[in-house]
Amino acid sequence: MNRPFRRFAAFTLVELLVAILLVGICMAGVFGGLTVLAQSDARARDVVLLQRLAQQKISDVELVGDPSLAEESGDFSEQGYPDATWSMTYEQEGDLLTLQRVTVTVDRLNHSQSLTTLVYVRPESSTTGTNSTTGGTTP
């Protein structure tokens, strides 16, 4: 009843260590990629927030009608973002006195976004004039 010696197939210690090393390298790459993805997502959310806040300020300027009457800088404390600040610049567009180029820049945590628009400024006109034939005023 002597049976011939059978050798069982199995992994050696070296093969097992190499497999563990390769899995570790792959896991480090996957976690590094996830970190970059999370940072990109946070940056994209910040950009969207800054653009939304800048659009809000541009809407405020459009409601006023004349950029020279609006505030030129401030922050968003009332909206819950005290670390976000804004500034506005405006300049006459071309030869038209009624068109202003308005740029609003919002800064927050080393990120900045700017939006530019054209705003129509209604020219000042008098509501009363002199009637040359009767010498009176007309509404």
Buried (B, 14 or more C-beta within 10 A) or exposed (E): EEEEEEEEEEEEEEEEEEEEEEEEEEEEEEEEEEEEEEEEEEEEEBEEBBBEBBBBBBEEBBEEEBBEEBEEEEBBEEEEBEEBBBBBBBEEBEEEEEEBBBBBBBBBEEEEBBBEBEBEBEEEEEEEEEEEEEEEEEE
